[in-house]
Protein backbone atom coordinates (compact mmCIF):
# COMPACT_ATOMS: atom_id res chain seq x y z
CA UNK A 1 0.00 0.00 0.00
CA UNK A 2 1.27 3.46 -0.88
CA UNK A 3 2.23 5.98 1.79
CA UNK A 4 0.72 8.74 -0.33
CA UNK A 5 -2.98 9.65 -0.02
CA UNK A 6 -5.17 8.77 -3.00
CA UNK A 7 -5.57 11.23 -5.85
CA UNK A 8 -8.45 13.65 -5.43
CA UNK A 9 -11.28 13.09 -7.92
CA UNK A 10 -11.92 16.05 -10.20
CA UNK A 11 -15.03 18.08 -9.55
CA UNK A 12 -15.29 17.60 -5.78
CA UNK A 13 -15.74 20.70 -3.63
CA UNK A 14 -12.95 21.78 -1.30
CA UNK A 15 -15.14 21.05 1.74
CA UNK A 16 -15.62 17.45 0.67
CA UNK A 17 -11.91 17.02 0.03
CA UNK A 18 -10.79 18.49 3.38
CA UNK A 19 -13.41 16.78 5.59
CA UNK A 20 -11.84 13.27 5.58
CA UNK A 21 -8.58 14.64 7.04
CA UNK A 22 -10.46 15.46 10.25
CA UNK A 23 -12.17 12.05 10.62
CA UNK A 24 -10.90 8.88 12.29
CA UNK A 25 -10.82 5.72 10.11
CA UNK A 26 -14.00 4.21 11.60
CA UNK A 27 -16.01 7.35 10.74
CA UNK A 28 -14.54 7.32 7.23
CA UNK A 29 -15.67 3.70 6.79
CA UNK A 30 -19.19 4.70 7.90
CA UNK A 31 -19.15 7.60 5.43
CA UNK A 32 -17.93 5.33 2.63
CA UNK A 33 -20.66 2.78 3.38
CA UNK A 34 -23.27 5.57 3.38
CA UNK A 35 -21.92 7.00 0.11
CA UNK A 36 -22.06 3.57 -1.55
CA UNK A 37 -25.66 2.98 -0.39
CA UNK A 38 -26.66 6.50 -1.45
CA UNK A 39 -25.23 5.96 -4.94
CA UNK A 40 -27.22 2.74 -5.28
CA UNK A 41 -30.37 4.58 -4.17
CA UNK A 42 -29.83 7.41 -6.69
CA UNK A 43 -29.12 4.92 -9.50
CA UNK A 44 -32.29 2.97 -8.64
CA UNK A 45 -34.34 6.22 -8.65
CA UNK A 46 -32.91 7.19 -12.02
CA UNK A 47 -33.60 3.73 -13.43
CA UNK A 48 -37.21 3.79 -12.18
CA UNK A 49 -37.77 7.28 -13.62
CA UNK A 50 -36.32 6.21 -16.95
CA UNK A 51 -38.48 3.09 -17.04
CA UNK A 52 -41.64 5.01 -16.11
CA UNK A 53 -40.92 7.67 -18.78
CA UNK A 54 -41.11 4.96 -21.42
CA UNK A 55 -44.65 3.93 -20.43
CA UNK A 56 -47.11 4.84 -23.20
CA UNK A 57 -50.88 4.67 -23.12
CA UNK A 58 -50.60 2.39 -26.15
CA UNK A 59 -49.21 -0.33 -23.87
CA UNK A 60 -52.54 -0.73 -22.04
CA UNK A 61 -55.11 -3.33 -23.06
CA UNK A 62 -58.14 -2.06 -25.04
CA UNK A 63 -60.54 -2.15 -22.08
CA UNK A 64 -58.41 0.16 -19.87
CA UNK A 65 -59.65 3.78 -19.67
CA UNK A 66 -57.57 6.41 -21.49
CA UNK A 67 -56.80 8.31 -18.26
CA UNK A 68 -55.50 5.24 -16.43
CA UNK A 69 -51.96 5.35 -15.04
CA UNK A 70 -49.58 2.87 -13.51
CA UNK A 71 -48.06 3.58 -10.12
CA UNK A 72 -44.88 1.76 -9.19
CA UNK A 73 -43.93 1.41 -5.52
CA UNK A 74 -40.72 -0.18 -4.32
CA UNK A 75 -40.85 -1.77 -0.88
CA UNK A 76 -37.87 -3.71 0.45
CA UNK A 77 -36.36 -3.94 -3.05
CA UNK A 78 -39.60 -5.46 -4.42
CA UNK A 79 -41.43 -3.53 -7.13
CA UNK A 80 -45.25 -3.35 -7.01
CA UNK A 81 -47.39 -2.05 -9.88
CA UNK A 82 -50.79 -0.47 -9.20
The first five atom37 places (N, CA, C, CB, O) and aatype in JSON, in Angstrom:
{
  "aatype": [20, 20, 20, 20, 20, 20, 20, 20, 20, 20, 20, 20, 20, 20, 20, 20, 20, 20, 20, 20, 20, 20, 20, 20, 20, 20, 20, 20, 20, 20, 20, 20, 20, 20, 20, 20, 20, 20, 20, 20, 20, 20, 20, 20, 20, 20, 20, 20, 20, 20, 20, 20, 20, 20, 20, 20, 20, 20, 20, 20, 20, 20, 20, 20, 20, 20, 20, 20, 20, 20, 20, 20, 20, 20, 20, 20, 20, 20, 20, 20, 20, 20],
  "atom_mask": [
    [1, 1, 1, 1, 1],
    [1, 1, 1, 1, 1],
    [1, 1, 1, 1, 1],
    [1, 1, 1, 1, 1],
    [1, 1, 1, 1, 1],
    [1, 1, 1, 1, 1],
    [1, 1, 1, 1, 1],
    [1, 1, 1, 1, 1],
    [1, 1, 1, 1, 1],
    [1, 1, 1, 1, 1],
    [1, 1, 1, 1, 1],
    [1, 1, 1, 1, 1],
    [1, 1, 1, 1, 1],
    [1, 1, 1, 1, 1],
    [1, 1, 1, 1, 1],
    [1, 1, 1, 1, 1],
    [1, 1, 1, 1, 1],
    [1, 1, 1, 1, 1],
    [1, 1, 1, 1, 1],
    [1, 1, 1, 1, 1],
    [1, 1, 1, 1, 1],
    [1, 1, 1, 1, 1],
    [1, 1, 1, 1, 1],
    [1, 1, 1, 1, 1],
    [1, 1, 1, 1, 1],
    [1, 1, 1, 1, 1],
    [1, 1, 1, 1, 1],
    [1, 1, 1, 1, 1],
    [1, 1, 1, 1, 1],
    [1, 1, 1, 1, 1],
    [1, 1, 1, 1, 1],
    [1, 1, 1, 1, 1],
    [1, 1, 1, 1, 1],
    [1, 1, 1, 1, 1],
    [1, 1, 1, 1, 1],
    [1, 1, 1, 1, 1],
    [1, 1, 1, 1, 1],
    [1, 1, 1, 1, 1],
    [1, 1, 1, 1, 1],
    [1, 1, 1, 1, 1],
    [1, 1, 1, 1, 1],
    [1, 1, 1, 1, 1],
    [1, 1, 1, 1, 1],
    [1, 1, 1, 1, 1],
    [1, 1, 1, 1, 1],
    [1, 1, 1, 1, 1],
    [1, 1, 1, 1, 1],
    [1, 1, 1, 1, 1],
    [1, 1, 1, 1, 1],
    [1, 1, 1, 1, 1],
    [1, 1, 1, 1, 1],
    [1, 1, 1, 1, 1],
    [1, 1, 1, 1, 1],
    [1, 1, 1, 1, 1],
    [1, 1, 1, 1, 1],
    [1, 1, 1, 1, 1],
    [1, 1, 1, 1, 1],
    [1, 1, 1, 1, 1],
    [1, 1, 1, 1, 1],
    [1, 1, 1, 1, 1],
    [1, 1, 1, 1, 1],
    [1, 1, 1, 1, 1],
    [1, 1, 1, 1, 1],
    [1, 1, 1, 1, 1],
    [1, 1, 1, 1, 1],
    [1, 1, 1, 1, 1],
    [1, 1, 1, 1, 1],
    [1, 1, 1, 1, 1],
    [1, 1, 1, 1, 1],
    [1, 1, 1, 1, 1],
    [1, 1, 1, 1, 1],
    [1, 1, 1, 1, 1],
    [1, 1, 1, 1, 1],
    [1, 1, 1, 1, 1],
    [1, 1, 1, 1, 1],
    [1, 1, 1, 1, 1],
    [1, 1, 1, 1, 1],
    [1, 1, 1, 1, 1],
    [1, 1, 1, 1, 1],
    [1, 1, 1, 1, 1],
    [1, 1, 1, 1, 1],
    [1, 1, 1, 1, 1]
  ],
  "atom_positions": [
    [[0.84, -1.17, 0.0], [0.0, 0.0, 0.0], [0.89, 1.23, 0.0], [-0.96, 0.0, 1.21], [1.92, 1.27, 0.68]],
    [[0.49, 2.23, -0.75], [1.27, 3.46, -0.88], [1.18, 4.3, 0.38], [0.8, 4.27, -2.09], [0.18, 4.26, 1.1]],
    [[2.24, 5.06, 0.65], [2.23, 5.98, 1.79], [1.6, 7.31, 1.42], [3.65, 6.19, 2.31], [1.35, 8.15, 2.29]],
    [[1.34, 7.51, 0.15], [0.72, 8.74, -0.33], [-0.81, 8.61, -0.28], [1.19, 9.07, -1.77], [-1.34, 7.53, -0.51]],
    [[-1.51, 9.71, 0.02], [-2.98, 9.65, -0.02], [-3.45, 9.47, -1.46], [-3.6, 10.92, 0.6], [-2.72, 9.8, -2.4]],
    [[-4.66, 8.97, -1.64], [-5.17, 8.77, -3.0], [-5.36, 10.1, -3.73], [-6.5, 8.0, -2.97], [-5.51, 11.15, -3.1]],
    [[-5.36, 10.03, -5.03], [-5.57, 11.23, -5.85], [-7.0, 11.74, -5.65], [-5.3, 10.94, -7.35], [-7.93, 10.95, -5.53]],
    [[-7.14, 13.04, -5.62], [-8.45, 13.65, -5.43], [-9.24, 13.62, -6.74], [-8.3, 15.1, -4.93], [-8.74, 14.06, -7.77]],
    [[-10.47, 13.1, -6.7], [-11.28, 13.09, -7.92], [-11.6, 14.52, -8.37], [-12.58, 12.31, -7.68], [-11.84, 15.4, -7.54]],
    [[-11.6, 14.73, -9.65], [-11.92, 16.05, -10.2], [-13.38, 16.37, -9.94], [-11.61, 16.1, -11.72], [-14.23, 15.49, -9.97]],
    [[-13.66, 17.64, -9.7], [-15.03, 18.08, -9.55], [-15.58, 18.07, -8.13], [-15.89, 17.26, -10.38], [-16.7, 18.52, -7.92]],
    [[-14.82, 17.58, -7.16], [-15.29, 17.6, -5.78], [-15.02, 18.96, -5.15], [-14.62, 16.48, -4.96], [-14.0, 19.59, -5.43]],
    [[-15.94, 19.41, -4.29], [-15.74, 20.7, -3.63], [-14.61, 20.59, -2.61], [-17.05, 21.18, -2.95], [-14.28, 19.5, -2.14]],
    [[-14.04, 21.73, -2.27], [-12.95, 21.78, -1.3], [-13.39, 21.25, 0.05], [-12.43, 23.21, -1.16], [-12.61, 20.57, 0.73]],
    [[-14.63, 21.54, 0.46], [-15.14, 21.05, 1.74], [-15.15, 19.53, 1.8], [-16.55, 21.59, 1.99], [-14.8, 18.93, 2.81]],
    [[-15.56, 18.91, 0.71], [-15.62, 17.45, 0.67], [-14.21, 16.86, 0.71], [-16.36, 16.97, -0.59], [-13.99, 15.81, 1.31]],
    [[-13.29, 17.52, 0.08], [-11.91, 17.02, 0.03], [-11.22, 17.15, 1.39], [-11.1, 17.78, -1.04], [-10.47, 16.26, 1.78]],
    [[-11.46, 18.25, 2.11], [-10.79, 18.49, 3.38], [-11.42, 17.74, 4.55], [-10.79, 19.97, 3.68], [-10.74, 17.44, 5.53]],
    [[-12.7, 17.43, 4.48], [-13.41, 16.78, 5.59], [-12.8, 15.45, 6.03], [-14.84, 16.56, 5.21], [-12.69, 15.23, 7.24]],
    [[-12.39, 14.56, 5.14], [-11.84, 13.27, 5.58], [-10.57, 13.4, 6.43], [-11.54, 12.42, 4.39], [-10.3, 12.53, 7.26]],
    [[-9.8, 14.46, 6.24], [-8.58, 14.64, 7.04], [-8.89, 14.76, 8.53], [-7.83, 15.87, 6.57], [-8.05, 14.44, 9.36]],
    [[-10.09, 15.22, 8.87], [-10.46, 15.46, 10.25], [-11.15, 14.27, 10.9], [-11.35, 16.67, 10.34], [-11.46, 14.3, 12.09]],
    [[-11.4, 13.2, 10.13], [-12.17, 12.05, 10.62], [-11.27, 10.86, 10.93], [-13.22, 11.65, 9.6], [-10.29, 10.61, 10.23]],
    [[-11.62, 10.13, 12.0], [-10.9, 8.88, 12.29], [-11.34, 7.81, 11.27], [-11.18, 8.39, 13.76], [-12.39, 7.93, 10.65]],
    [[-10.53, 6.77, 11.11], [-10.82, 5.72, 10.11], [-12.2, 5.09, 10.24], [-9.79, 4.65, 10.21], [-12.84, 4.82, 9.22]],
    [[-12.69, 4.84, 11.47], [-14.0, 4.21, 11.6], [-15.12, 5.1, 11.08], [-14.26, 3.85, 13.07], [-16.08, 4.6, 10.49]],
    [[-15.02, 6.41, 11.28], [-16.01, 7.35, 10.74], [-15.93, 7.4, 9.21], [-15.81, 8.76, 11.35], [-16.95, 7.52, 8.53]],
    [[-14.71, 7.32, 8.68], [-14.54, 7.32, 7.23], [-15.18, 6.08, 6.61], [-13.04, 7.39, 6.86], [-15.79, 6.15, 5.54]],
    [[-15.03, 4.93, 7.29], [-15.67, 3.7, 6.79], [-17.19, 3.84, 6.79], [-15.24, 2.48, 7.64], [-17.86, 3.4, 5.85]],
    [[-17.75, 4.45, 7.86], [-19.19, 4.7, 7.9], [-19.61, 5.61, 6.76], [-19.6, 5.31, 9.26], [-20.63, 5.37, 6.11]],
    [[-18.84, 6.66, 6.52], [-19.15, 7.6, 5.43], [-19.06, 6.9, 4.08], [-18.19, 8.81, 5.47], [-19.9, 7.15, 3.2]],
    [[-18.07, 6.05, 3.9], [-17.93, 5.33, 2.63], [-19.1, 4.38, 2.42], [-16.6, 4.55, 2.6], [-19.62, 4.27, 1.31]],
    [[-19.51, 3.69, 3.47], [-20.66, 2.78, 3.38], [-21.92, 3.57, 3.01], [-20.87, 2.02, 4.72], [-22.69, 3.16, 2.14]],
    [[-22.12, 4.72, 3.68], [-23.27, 5.57, 3.38], [-23.22, 6.04, 1.92], [-23.31, 6.78, 4.33], [-24.23, 5.99, 1.21]],
    [[-22.06, 6.5, 1.48], [-21.92, 7.0, 0.11], [-22.25, 5.9, -0.89], [-20.49, 7.53, -0.14], [-22.93, 6.15, -1.89]],
    [[-21.79, 4.69, -0.64], [-22.06, 3.57, -1.55], [-23.56, 3.28, -1.6], [-21.28, 2.3, -1.1], [-24.12, 3.1, -2.68]],
    [[-24.22, 3.24, -0.44], [-25.66, 2.98, -0.39], [-26.44, 4.11, -1.05], [-26.12, 2.78, 1.06], [-27.44, 3.87, -1.72]],
    [[-25.99, 5.35, -0.86], [-26.66, 6.5, -1.45], [-26.56, 6.47, -2.97], [-26.06, 7.8, -0.91], [-27.52, 6.78, -3.67]],
    [[-25.4, 6.09, -3.49], [-25.23, 5.96, -4.94], [-26.18, 4.91, -5.49], [-23.76, 5.6, -5.29], [-26.82, 5.14, -6.52]],
    [[-26.3, 3.78, -4.82], [-27.22, 2.74, -5.28], [-28.66, 3.25, -5.29], [-27.11, 1.48, -4.39], [-29.42, 2.97, -6.22]],
    [[-29.03, 4.01, -4.26], [-30.37, 4.58, -4.17], [-30.62, 5.54, -5.34], [-30.55, 5.32, -2.83], [-31.66, 5.46, -5.99]],
    [[-29.68, 6.44, -5.6], [-29.83, 7.41, -6.69], [-29.9, 6.7, -8.04], [-28.67, 8.41, -6.68], [-30.7, 7.09, -8.9]],
    [[-29.08, 5.67, -8.25], [-29.12, 4.92, -9.5], [-30.46, 4.21, -9.68], [-27.98, 3.91, -9.56], [-31.0, 4.16, -10.78]],
    [[-31.0, 3.65, -8.58], [-32.29, 2.97, -8.64], [-33.4, 3.98, -8.97], [-32.59, 2.25, -7.29], [-34.27, 3.69, -9.78]],
    [[-33.36, 5.18, -8.34], [-34.34, 6.22, -8.65], [-34.28, 6.62, -10.12], [-34.1, 7.45, -7.78], [-35.31, 6.74, -10.78]],
    [[-33.09, 6.81, -10.62], [-32.91, 7.19, -12.02], [-33.44, 6.1, -12.95], [-31.43, 7.46, -12.32], [-34.1, 6.39, -13.94]],
    [[-33.13, 4.85, -12.61], [-33.6, 3.73, -13.43], [-35.12, 3.66, -13.43], [-33.0, 2.4, -12.93], [-35.73, 3.45, -14.48]],
    [[-35.76, 3.83, -12.26], [-37.21, 3.79, -12.18], [-37.84, 4.94, -12.96], [-37.66, 3.83, -10.72], [-38.86, 4.76, -13.62]],
    [[-37.25, 6.13, -12.87], [-37.77, 7.28, -13.62], [-37.65, 7.04, -15.12], [-37.03, 8.56, -13.22], [-38.56, 7.36, -15.88]],
    [[-36.53, 6.49, -15.53], [-36.32, 6.21, -16.95], [-37.31, 5.17, -17.44], [-34.88, 5.74, -17.2], [-37.86, 5.3, -18.53]],
    [[-37.53, 4.14, -16.65], [-38.48, 3.09, -17.04], [-39.9, 3.64, -17.08], [-38.41, 1.91, -16.07], [-40.66, 3.28, -17.98]],
    [[-40.28, 4.49, -16.14], [-41.64, 5.01, -16.11], [-41.86, 6.04, -17.22], [-41.95, 5.63, -14.76], [-42.99, 6.21, -17.67]],
    [[-40.79, 6.73, -17.67], [-40.92, 7.67, -18.78], [-41.25, 6.95, -20.08], [-39.63, 8.48, -18.95], [-41.86, 7.53, -20.97]],
    [[-40.87, 5.71, -20.2], [-41.11, 4.96, -21.42], [-42.49, 4.36, -21.5], [-40.1, 3.87, -21.54], [-42.85, 3.79, -22.52]],
    [[-43.31, 4.48, -20.41], [-44.65, 3.93, -20.43], [-45.56, 4.78, -21.32], [-45.23, 3.85, -19.0], [-45.68, 5.98, -21.1]],
    [[-46.18, 4.17, -22.3], [-47.11, 4.84, -23.2], [-48.49, 4.3, -22.98], [-46.68, 4.68, -24.67], [-48.66, 3.15, -22.57]],
    [[-49.5, 5.12, -23.24], [-50.88, 4.67, -23.12], [-51.17, 3.54, -24.1], [-51.84, 5.84, -23.37], [-52.09, 2.75, -23.87]],
    [[-50.41, 3.45, -25.16], [-50.6, 2.39, -26.15], [-50.29, 1.0, -25.6], [-49.74, 2.65, -27.37], [-50.68, 0.0, -26.19]],
    [[-49.59, 0.95, -24.46], [-49.21, -0.33, -23.87], [-50.36, -0.97, -23.09], [-48.02, -0.15, -22.98], [-50.28, -2.14, -22.73]],
    [[-51.43, -0.21, -22.82], [-52.54, -0.73, -22.04], [-53.45, -1.59, -22.92], [-53.34, 0.41, -21.41], [-53.54, -1.36, -24.13]],
    [[-54.12, -2.56, -22.32], [-55.11, -3.33, -23.06], [-56.27, -2.42, -23.51], [-55.65, -4.5, -22.2], [-56.43, -1.32, -22.98]],
    [[-57.06, -2.87, -24.46], [-58.14, -2.06, -25.04], [-59.19, -1.64, -24.03], [-58.8, -2.83, -26.14], [-59.77, -0.56, -24.17]],
    [[-59.46, -2.46, -23.01], [-60.54, -2.15, -22.08], [-60.12, -1.24, -20.91], [-61.1, -3.43, -21.52], [-60.92, -0.99, -20.01]],
    [[-58.89, -0.74, -20.92], [-58.41, 0.16, -19.87], [-58.73, 1.59, -20.27], [-56.88, -0.03, -19.63], [-58.46, 1.98, -21.41]],
    [[-59.32, 2.39, -19.35], [-59.65, 3.78, -19.67], [-58.43, 4.59, -20.1], [-60.31, 4.46, -18.47], [-57.31, 4.29, -19.69]],
    [[-58.66, 5.6, -20.94], [-57.57, 6.41, -21.49], [-56.8, 7.17, -20.41], [-58.12, 7.39, -22.5], [-55.61, 7.41, -20.58]],
    [[-57.46, 7.54, -19.31], [-56.8, 8.31, -18.26], [-56.12, 7.43, -17.21], [-57.81, 9.21, -17.58], [-55.59, 7.95, -16.22]],
    [[-56.11, 6.15, -17.4], [-55.5, 5.24, -16.43], [-53.99, 5.43, -16.4], [-55.84, 3.78, -16.77], [-53.37, 5.73, -17.41]],
    [[-53.42, 5.26, -15.21], [-51.96, 5.35, -15.04], [-51.49, 4.15, -14.25], [-51.55, 6.67, -14.34], [-52.27, 3.45, -13.61]],
    [[-50.2, 3.93, -14.3], [-49.58, 2.87, -13.51], [-48.72, 3.52, -12.46], [-48.74, 1.9, -14.41], [-47.91, 4.4, -12.76]],
    [[-48.89, 3.09, -11.21], [-48.06, 3.58, -10.12], [-47.14, 2.45, -9.7], [-48.93, 4.1, -8.91], [-47.58, 1.32, -9.48]],
    [[-45.86, 2.75, -9.59], [-44.88, 1.76, -9.19], [-44.36, 2.13, -7.82], [-43.71, 1.66, -10.22], [-43.88, 3.24, -7.61]],
    [[-44.47, 1.2, -6.87], [-43.93, 1.41, -5.52], [-42.88, 0.34, -5.27], [-45.06, 1.36, -4.44], [-43.06, -0.83, -5.6]],
    [[-41.78, 0.77, -4.66], [-40.72, -0.18, -4.32], [-40.66, -0.29, -2.81], [-39.34, 0.25, -4.92], [-40.41, 0.69, -2.11]],
    [[-40.88, -1.5, -2.31], [-40.85, -1.77, -0.88], [-39.89, -2.93, -0.65], [-42.28, -2.09, -0.32], [-40.07, -4.02, -1.2]],
    [[-38.87, -2.68, 0.15], [-37.87, -3.71, 0.45], [-37.32, -4.34, -0.82], [-38.46, -4.79, 1.35], [-37.23, -5.57, -0.92]],
    [[-36.95, -3.52, -1.78], [-36.36, -3.94, -3.05], [-37.31, -4.8, -3.9], [-35.09, -4.7, -2.79], [-36.86, -5.48, -4.83]],
    [[-38.6, -4.78, -3.59], [-39.6, -5.46, -4.42], [-40.45, -4.38, -5.09], [-40.5, -6.45, -3.56], [-40.88, -3.43, -4.44]],
    [[-40.68, -4.53, -6.37], [-41.43, -3.53, -7.13], [-42.88, -3.98, -7.27], [-40.8, -3.3, -8.52], [-43.16, -5.1, -7.69]],
    [[-43.82, -3.08, -6.91], [-45.25, -3.35, -7.01], [-45.87, -2.38, -7.99], [-45.94, -3.24, -5.61], [-45.58, -1.18, -7.95]],
    [[-46.72, -2.87, -8.88], [-47.39, -2.05, -9.88], [-48.87, -1.95, -9.53], [-47.2, -2.66, -11.31], [-49.53, -2.96, -9.31]],
    [[-49.38, -0.72, -9.49], [-50.79, -0.47, -9.2], [-51.41, 0.29, -10.34], [-50.98, 0.29, -7.89], [-52.6, 0.6, -10.3]]
  ]
}
